[in-house]
Amino acid sequence: MSDQLSVESVGSASAIPPWPVTPSKQFPGFLQALFLLFLIHLIANVVGGVLILPGMIADYLAHGSFTQTMALAAVGIVANSIAFGLITWFTWRRSKLPARQAFPLHGVPVMAALTMLLLFGGTLVLAELVSTGLFRLLPPPDFIVQIFKQLLGSEAPLVLSAIFLVVIAPVTEEFFFRGVLQRSLSIRYGPNKAILYSGLLFGIMHVLPWQVVPAVILGTLFAFWRERTGSLWPPLIAHAITNGTSFVMSRLHPEYDPLVPDWPEPLFLAGGAVMLLAGLVLAKRYLPSAAPSSIAERSSL
């Protein structure tokens, strides 16, 4: 093994080494990542403000509420794509990672997929329980309710909202958080800290307290999958399912209110616990960590 392994020479589509193999100067670090999140919000808000704020102000003054549902969904698509696209591109260029390491897209074995499915089901139940508690303890203000209704409510534009929630948001967020950002954090801090940091940063990105904690839980799971499989497909698909579930529920059941959720049924909680436990047991076999002996092999790729 050479004295110094470059970023480009380490890693493949499989899981990455269990410790950094380069000096810990890989971009971005955790604090730099926090600043990148700020830039994403800043760019998205500027773009969104330019496109929709004048109309929203006029709409609110005229009707006392926001009624431009189609405009909000459309602007969300544009603002999210531009903000995440620019920052993801900038981070990738600064990280000097090859695309196959920053944005790996390949299949996973069947048993690994089944294991992740069990983990996903159990973690969703946990996230739902936490989210319900937050909504019950801290009811959101009216303006937050209006925003959610314009994206999830029965009057939300079906196609635009579906594209934003199920396609645009998962793709842009996963390519950033579980793509180039997590790979860089893993090189700088090691995979275990990268998993935790990726989940934490993903939660912080959501800002709203009713979303932060559930997003940390799910983001950490997605980061674990990315680390163990080396692929973005599992978090991409799971993210799309997570976002799409509430939207589908609101369309099929207009009486369903995601902002006033009911406490999960005991049978639902028990099923989630069983799935989570089974997934953790299977993960030891089907989602193993990278073997240290594979570092030299990967360094030659």
MARNULO-560137 format. One line per field, with one value per residue (C-alpha): residue in one letter; x, y, z. Coordinates in pm, 1 decimal, m for minus. Example, Ala and Ser with C-alpha at 12.3 -4.5 7.8 and 13.67 -1.06 7.14 Angstrom:
resn	A	S
X	1230.0	1367.0
Y	m450.0	m106.0
Z	780.0	714.0
This chain:
resn	M	S	D	Q	L	S	V	E	S	V	G	S	A	S	A	I	P	P	W	P	V	T	P	S	K	Q	F	P	G	F	L	Q	A	L	F	L	L	F	L	I	H	L	I	A	N	V	V	G	G	V	L	I	L	P	G	M	I	A	D	Y	L	A	H	G	S	F	T	Q	T	M	A	L	A	A	V	G	I	V	A	N	S	I	A	F	G	L	I	T	W	F	T	W	R	R	S	K	L	P	A	R	Q	A	F	P	L	H	G	V	P	V	M	A	A	L	T	M	L	L	L	F	G	G	T	L	V	L	A	E	L	V	S	T	G	L	F	R	L	L	P	P	P	D	F	I	V	Q	I	F	K	Q	L	L	G	S	E	A	P	L	V	L	S	A	I	F	L	V	V	I	A	P	V	T	E	E	F	F	F	R	G	V	L	Q	R	S	L	S	I	R	Y	G	P	N	K	A	I	L	Y	S	G	L	L	F	G	I	M	H	V	L	P	W	Q	V	V	P	A	V	I	L	G	T	L	F	A	F	W	R	E	R	T	G	S	L	W	P	P	L	I	A	H	A	I	T	N	G	T	S	F	V	M	S	R	L	H	P	E	Y	D	P	L	V	P	D	W	P	E	P	L	F	L	A	G	G	A	V	M	L	L	A	G	L	V	L	A	K	R	Y	L	P	S	A	A	P	S	S	I	A	E	R	S	S	L
X	0.0	135.5	218.8	m73.6	m391.8	m571.1	m941.5	m988.8	m817.4	m1023.2	m1365.9	m1584.3	m1949.5	m1920.3	m1903.5	m1612.1	m1326.1	m1403.4	m1160.2	m1022.5	m730.3	m633.4	m547.4	m866.9	m889.9	m1152.0	m1416.2	m1663.4	m1623.6	m1922.7	m1916.9	m1863.5	m2162.6	m2374.8	m2281.7	m2375.7	m2720.1	m2753.8	m2665.0	m2923.7	m3196.4	m3079.1	m3079.3	m3413.4	m3576.5	m3439.6	m3556.9	m3892.2	m3936.3	m3865.9	m4117.3	m4402.4	m4379.2	m4548.5	m4841.4	m4871.2	m4880.1	m5150.9	m5341.9	m5327.3	m5436.6	m5729.3	m5850.8	m5692.8	m5525.1	m5296.1	m5486.0	m5214.1	m5160.5	m5033.4	m4787.5	m4643.7	m4589.4	m4437.7	m4207.0	m4101.8	m3986.6	m3785.7	m3637.0	m3543.4	m3384.3	m3178.9	m3063.9	m2968.0	m2834.8	m2593.7	m2469.4	m2437.8	m2234.8	m2015.3	m1957.8	m1872.0	m1620.8	m1456.3	m1448.5	m1255.6	m1441.8	m1504.0	m1870.6	m1884.6	m1791.1	m1999.7	m2315.2	m2304.8	m2610.9	m2609.6	m2830.2	m2818.6	m2858.7	m3208.9	m3148.0	m2992.2	m3301.3	m3528.8	m3325.6	m3354.6	m3727.6	m3770.3	m3553.7	m3749.5	m4086.5	m3978.6	m3809.8	m4112.8	m4327.1	m4077.0	m4063.5	m4444.4	m4467.3	m4216.8	m4385.8	m4727.8	m4592.9	m4438.0	m4755.9	m4961.4	m4727.3	m4650.2	m4935.5	m4807.2	m4917.0	m5169.1	m4920.3	m4740.4	m5075.8	m5149.8	m4816.6	m4865.8	m5218.7	m5097.2	m4857.4	m5055.9	m5417.5	m5697.1	m5686.6	m5314.7	m5231.3	m5195.4	m4921.9	m4705.1	m4720.6	m4646.0	m4346.8	m4212.3	m4260.9	m4189.2	m3930.0	m3759.9	m3711.1	m3579.9	m3341.8	m3195.2	m3168.0	m3027.8	m2767.7	m2645.7	m2683.3	m2619.6	m2416.7	m2121.7	m2165.7	m2168.6	m1880.2	m1671.1	m1765.4	m1670.5	m1325.6	m1276.1	m1424.3	m1478.4	m1801.9	m1967.8	m1945.5	m2042.5	m2365.7	m2451.7	m2353.4	m2548.3	m2862.4	m2818.5	m2758.5	m3058.1	m3274.6	m3136.2	m3211.5	m3585.2	m3581.9	m3938.9	m3937.7	m4218.1	m3992.7	m3641.7	m3644.7	m3825.1	m3591.4	m3286.4	m3418.4	m3489.2	m3181.7	m2957.8	m3115.0	m3067.5	m2705.2	m2650.0	m2782.1	m2564.0	m2259.2	m2325.3	m2446.1	m2248.0	m2556.4	m2794.8	m3086.5	m3210.5	m3229.4	m3370.3	m3655.2	m3726.8	m3725.0	m3975.4	m4201.2	m4182.9	m4275.7	m4542.3	m4725.2	m4876.5	m4962.2	m5143.7	m5325.1	m5444.7	m5574.4	m5748.0	m5879.3	m5963.5	m6048.2	m5688.4	m5495.3	m5114.9	m5087.8	m5322.7	m5221.8	m5371.2	m5148.9	m5038.7	m5240.3	m5072.5	m5075.3	m4907.7	m4638.6	m4584.5	m4549.3	m4298.1	m4093.7	m4084.8	m3978.8	m3706.8	m3570.3	m3573.8	m3401.5	m3127.0	m3064.6	m3045.1	m2828.4	m2536.6	m2526.8	m2661.9	m2544.0	m2191.3	m1934.1	m1635.3	m1351.4	m1021.1	m841.0	m1034.5	m874.2	m563.8	m778.2	m999.9	m703.8	m598.1	m934.0
Y	0.0	339.3	599.9	820.0	716.4	985.8	1045.6	931.2	597.9	495.0	340.1	184.5	107.7	m105.6	18.3	244.8	174.2	183.0	471.1	771.4	687.4	1044.3	1341.3	1481.1	1783.8	1648.0	1906.7	1961.3	1919.8	1932.5	2308.6	2368.0	2143.5	2355.7	2660.3	2475.5	2410.1	2781.0	2853.8	2602.9	2770.6	3115.3	3033.0	2850.4	3137.0	3399.5	3206.6	3131.3	3486.8	3629.3	3393.5	3383.0	3639.6	3928.4	3707.8	3556.0	3898.7	4017.8	3692.3	3717.8	4081.7	4000.0	3676.5	3660.4	3329.3	3169.8	3015.6	2986.8	2613.7	2552.7	2838.6	2706.6	2355.3	2484.4	2727.2	2449.7	2242.8	2528.0	2662.6	2319.8	2209.8	2526.1	2548.4	2183.8	2159.5	2449.8	2347.8	1979.9	2071.8	2312.0	2053.7	1784.4	2005.9	2112.3	1755.8	1634.6	1302.8	1104.3	1079.5	704.1	765.8	1077.3	950.8	569.6	410.3	31.9	m254.2	m437.6	m810.1	m940.4	m1028.1	m689.5	m527.9	m740.7	m644.9	m277.3	m316.2	m451.2	m175.2	81.4	m41.9	m44.3	294.8	449.0	341.2	496.8	819.5	830.9	790.5	1071.9	1296.8	1242.7	1333.2	1653.8	1761.4	1688.9	1866.5	2162.0	2237.8	2425.7	2786.2	2869.4	2977.8	2641.7	2465.4	2659.9	2563.0	2193.8	2198.8	2349.0	2058.1	1772.9	1885.9	1764.8	2091.7	2068.7	2025.5	1650.9	1632.2	1921.8	1820.0	1457.8	1558.8	1784.1	1541.2	1208.0	1296.8	1634.8	1640.9	1281.3	1312.5	1651.4	1580.7	1228.5	1322.5	1587.8	1430.7	1062.3	1133.5	1367.6	1498.9	1162.9	1026.7	1331.0	1314.5	946.7	1020.1	1301.3	1146.7	778.0	598.8	584.5	958.8	1019.7	823.8	1027.7	1358.5	1286.5	1208.6	1512.0	1750.3	1607.4	1682.6	2032.3	2100.6	2058.0	2343.2	2291.9	2113.8	1876.8	1750.1	1774.9	1475.9	1233.0	1347.9	1275.3	924.1	845.4	1030.1	823.3	502.7	616.8	705.5	358.9	199.4	416.4	324.9	m48.5	m89.7	187.5	277.5	572.7	366.8	242.5	590.5	740.0	489.6	499.4	880.4	888.2	639.3	839.9	1165.8	1005.7	824.6	1133.4	1280.9	965.0	939.8	1299.3	1239.4	909.4	1012.3	1385.4	1355.9	1255.7	1546.3	1492.8	1790.2	1634.5	1268.6	997.3	798.5	473.9	166.4	m81.8	m351.3	m106.7	m30.9	m398.5	m477.1	m197.3	m322.4	m675.1	m547.2	m328.9	m610.3	m856.6	m603.2	m541.8	m915.3	m965.3	m655.5	m828.4	m1079.4	m901.9	m544.1	m603.3	m329.7	m314.7	m550.2	m373.7	m613.9	m472.7	m129.0	m225.6	m388.8	m83.1	153.2	12.5	76.0
Z	0.0	m87.4	176.4	76.6	m95.5	m290.6	m259.1	m616.6	m551.1	m250.4	m259.2	m519.0	m555.5	m241.5	116.5	204.2	446.1	819.9	876.9	687.7	459.3	376.7	597.1	750.5	521.6	286.6	192.3	344.6	718.8	953.1	1007.2	637.8	571.1	803.8	599.9	281.4	431.1	498.5	136.2	12.9	217.5	111.7	m258.7	m239.3	m50.9	m287.1	m592.9	m433.0	m316.8	m657.8	m816.6	m568.5	m291.0	m474.1	m571.1	m222.2	m59.1	m295.1	m245.6	133.5	132.9	m94.4	65.4	411.5	323.7	68.2	m223.1	m486.3	m443.3	m795.0	m769.8	m442.3	m578.3	m902.7	m725.2	m487.1	m783.3	m932.5	m607.8	m469.4	m795.7	m836.1	m472.4	m429.0	m783.3	m739.0	m394.2	m486.1	m793.2	m593.5	m317.7	m569.1	m749.2	m423.5	m290.3	m598.2	m580.2	m897.9	m987.4	m921.9	m557.6	m503.8	m676.1	m690.5	m847.8	m865.0	m758.3	m426.6	m346.1	m281.5	82.2	146.4	m5.3	213.7	521.3	435.6	380.1	733.4	878.4	680.5	803.7	1166.3	1146.1	975.9	1269.9	1511.0	1310.4	1294.8	1671.8	1729.7	1473.0	1630.2	1971.6	1838.6	1660.2	1972.2	2213.0	1986.4	1742.1	1435.3	1373.5	1103.0	838.1	866.2	835.9	517.4	361.5	440.0	301.7	m24.2	m68.8	88.9	104.3	m122.0	m316.1	m388.9	m759.9	m805.6	m1067.5	m947.9	m581.9	m668.1	m879.6	m605.7	m314.8	m480.5	m743.9	m704.6	m326.7	m293.2	m587.8	m498.2	m125.0	m154.1	m414.4	m172.6	173.1	99.0	m212.2	m219.9	136.4	313.2	106.4	193.4	561.8	567.1	428.4	677.5	993.5	924.3	829.3	1171.3	1230.1	867.8	922.1	1231.3	1074.1	756.9	956.4	1181.8	892.6	709.6	1012.1	1056.3	691.0	757.1	1014.3	1140.0	1479.4	1371.4	1093.0	1236.8	1473.0	1236.8	957.6	1176.4	1243.4	878.6	752.3	979.0	846.6	486.8	563.9	714.9	396.6	178.0	385.6	384.5	24.2	m143.3	m347.3	m354.0	m483.8	m142.7	17.1	m302.8	m317.7	56.0	56.9	m228.1	m47.4	274.9	104.5	m109.0	171.3	333.2	m4.8	m117.5	215.7	186.8	m165.6	m93.4	247.6	255.5	624.8	697.4	847.5	864.0	1099.9	1356.2	1342.1	1560.1	1790.9	1623.1	1716.4	1955.7	1684.2	1446.2	1704.0	1777.6	1409.1	1366.6	1661.2	1517.4	1175.1	1324.1	1538.9	1248.4	1025.2	1281.0	1315.4	938.7	893.5	1066.7	783.1	478.6	543.0	673.6	715.2	483.5	562.5	639.8	404.5	111.7	136.8	m57.5	m325.2	m362.4	m365.5	m699.7	m866.4
